[in-house]
Amino acid sequence: MKKLHLFLLSLLVMVGLMAGCGSDDNQQNANNNAADQNNTEQTEDNGNDEEEAAFPFTIEDASGEEVTVEAEPERIVSLIPSNTEIAFALGLDEEIVGVSDHDNYPEAVAEKEKVGGMELNIEAILALDPDLVLAEVGNPEEAVKQLRDSGITVLVMPTGENFEEVYENIKTIGQATGQAEEANKIVINMQEELDTLKEKAEQIEEEDRKSVFIETSPSPEIYTGGKGTFYSELLDVINADNAAGEEEGWVMLDQEAIIALNPDVIITTYGDYVEEPIAEVKGRDGWDDVTAVQNDAIYDVNTDLVSRPGPRLVEGAKILGESIYPDVFKD
């Protein structure tokens, strides 16, 4: 079963000039005037060379290595869907030359060279001659080492486990690719959209708050996310309770335990590979008395929207809101 798989953010250092002091009033005035002129020239230079000043960019990545991106990358390979979505959101369509076999968004990934999935095709990556590879801690360490030994700059990102960590990942990739300003815009937009959803959720009275069980796989091995997963955080945004909120991380629960939780709503996330997932839930033996089953409150949503740590997580929160509280969140 797939689990959700960050970060130390470096700040850009800007240089300022300081004026010296003279031994008498005349000398002090002269020095102050010179300092003012130098500061003005320095400010103008910084404004003209802002992009150049962003590189080289150095950071200790999630693998513990100090990584330096010498110049704005022109050829990028992404080894995991979340990084790919972030890179495309940053407007790096032309720079991205290779993606993983699991990438499915945006549609433009279909036109990119595929470089493997759980097992990476090192030769294919090297043939693309990238000047930056965006990896993640879930990628094989040996493959990352091979790429680095071949002289390729590899930036290993941590797995975002919550919104704040996703924001940091977006900003880091933005800095590493020369798109820091665009990265900040994406983060601000996500935060504003979440705030809008939270404002809508304030309409929900405490007695109307619903418990929700989100399934990442069908029976007999039913997995869900508890504390520390996006499921809990997304449900918090829309004033809903995670029925499995007492569990830690990603867990498999037996059917008796889920029935005992008696959720008001059941969300499935596997409609892409299970035909009629809602009917599958309704047809389970012993589930007739579960409130969600009795009220036909079972909905299937796109798993990528609620579990992939990237810019579309806000869309996932909205989809959950529209499913669970349609009167509140549907436009």
Salt bridges, closest charged atoms under 4 A:
ASP61 OD2 - ARG148 NH2 2.64
GLU85 OE2 - ARG308 NH1 2.73
GLU85 OE2 - ARG312 NH2 2.78
ASP149 OD2 - LYS145 NZ 2.80
GLU181 OE2 - LYS185 NZ 3.98
GLU215 OE2 - ARG284 NH1 2.73
ASP241 OD1 - ARG209 NE 2.66
GLU280 OE1 - ARG284 NH2 2.71
ASP296 OD1 - LYS282 NZ 2.96
ASP304 OD1 - ARG308 NH2 3.19
ASP331 OD1 - LYS200 NZ 3.28
ASP331 OD2 - LYS318 NZ 3.71
